[in-house]
Amino acid sequence: MQITRNTLETAVGPSESFTGAVYIDTVATPSEPSRLSASSVHFTPGARTAWHTHPNGQAIYVTEGLGLAQCRGGEIEVIRPGDRVFFEPARITGTVPPLTAS
């Protein structure tokens, strides 16, 4: 059994991966032979990810706020608390700029 105690160490999302203020808390790190990792990522209003891929896919679970998600070239989807999103392996994905009112 391995217990990892709670810490208050929050990382700032790297500027090459995010636009705007993004904060990351590690939930689980991979331990051989597993590749599973988990993070709690908080996006401030207007923050977003750069286009990127995940070779093994990515699952996200929305805990608060509203967001927009998209696979490059696909439809923009609004995501809300409780939504679960799976991005297939090697798909180019990201969050998109906020909606604007006209």
C-alpha positions, -999 to +999 in steps of 0.1 A: +000+000+000+012+035-008-004+066+007+004+100-007-004+128+017-023+159+006+000+189-001-007+225-010+018+225-039+000+240-069+019+244-102+013+272-126+004+259-161+034+263-184+030+291-210+039+268-239+009+247-231-017+273-219-028+308-226-040+327-195-037+317-159-040+279-153-032+261-121-025+224-118-027+201-087-013+165-092-038+139-081-019+107-092+015+101-108+022+069-128+039+040-112+053+012-133+038-006-152+008+018-152+008+050-173-022+064-155-019+100-142-045+124-129-044+161-123-069+187-112-066+217-136-082+250-129-087+275-157-093+311-149-118+330-171-104+333-207-076+307-201-072+279-226-049+251-238-028+251-268-036+225-295-021+192-284-023+154-286-023+126-261-009+093-275-031+072-253-061+095-253-073+117-225-104+117-202-115+148-184-142+154-158-156+189-154-160+199-117-169+236-120-177+263-145-184+261-182-159+253-208-155+247-245-138+217-260-130+208-296-111+183-317-093+203-344-117+208-373-147+195-353-176+212-336-171+233-305-189+216-276-200+234-244-190+213-213-205+217-178-200+204-143-205+166-142-197+162-179-171+135-188-151+139-221-129+114-237-105+124-265-093+095-287-056+087-289-035+110-311-065+134-318-055+171-319-075+186-291-078+218-271-100+243-254-111+273-275-115+310-269-146+320-248-179+326-265-187+363-271-221+379-269-232+401-298 
